[in-house]
């Protein structure tokens, strides 16, 4: 429970314009995101399994359809689910943004009913998507995810996830 509370506090401090970490970028204040279409992220489609936050992480992405992609994430700790995420890649105003909502193991939400975290697109490259504070990168058969979060002391820390595609 303490781990979940610390994670929730860290996520609540996630700012829209994060300082860059080794593997994440940020969209400079006042800059517009680059033009993009959801189809350019089709390489995310599939089931992914691996490690993150020191334990088992799972992520699934549906193929692009109608200007969006739907993703689900599940984080485990000691064999039990710690939290879930509903992920939405959405075309909006000529670009793509990632919207995210968190849920406890019992299905109760972290964010308010009509609220979600938004990650604005910084850059899109073949097999890599850089959102402000969040990076998805395909390296061979592996999906690398990097997330920049502020610690309780305000220092920025990069968390990494290494996932492999599963059938």
Long-range contacts (C-beta under 8 A, 24 or more apart in sequence): 3-77, 3-82, 4-82, 4-83, 4-104, 6-152, 7-53, 7-82, 7-83, 8-102, 8-110, 9-152, 10-149, 10-150, 10-151, 10-152, 11-102, 11-110, 11-117, 11-149, 13-149, 13-150, 13-154, 14-117, 14-133, 14-148, 14-149, 14-150, 15-133, 15-150, 16-118, 16-120, 16-132, 17-132, 18-132, 18-133, 18-148, 18-156, 19-148, 19-156, 20-148, 21-146, 21-148, 21-156, 21-157, 21-158, 22-146, 22-158, 23-135, 23-137, 23-144, 23-146, 23-158, 23-160, 24-130, 24-133, 24-134, 24-135, 24-146, 24-147, 24-148, 24-158, 25-122, 25-123, 25-130, 25-132, 25-135, 26-122, 26-132, 26-133, 27-120, 27-121, 27-122, 27-132, 32-95, 33-95, 33-96, 33-97, 33-120, 33-121, 33-122, 34-95, 34-121, 34-122, 34-123, 34-124, 35-94, 35-95, 36-91, 36-94, 36-95, 36-96, 36-121, 36-124, 37-67, 37-91, 37-96, 38-64, 38-67, 38-68, 38-69, 38-89, 38-90, 38-91, 38-96, 39-64, 40-96, 40-124, 41-69, 41-89, 41-96, 41-124, 41-129, 41-136, 42-69, 43-127, 43-138, 44-69, 44-71, 44-89, 44-129, 44-136, 44-138, 44-143, 45-69, 46-165, 46-166, 47-165, 47-166, 47-167, 48-143, 48-163, 48-164, 48-165, 48-166, 49-163, 49-164, 49-166, 50-142, 50-143, 50-161, 50-162, 50-163, 50-164, 51-161, 51-162, 51-163, 52-145, 52-159, 52-160, 52-161, 52-162, 52-163, 53-77, 53-82, 53-159, 53-161, 55-82, 57-161, 57-163, 58-163, 59-87, 59-143, 59-145, 59-161, 59-163, 61-87, 64-89, 67-91, 80-105, 81-105, 83-110, 88-116, 95-120, 95-121, 96-121, 96-124, 96-129, 97-121, 97-131, 98-131, 98-134, 141-165
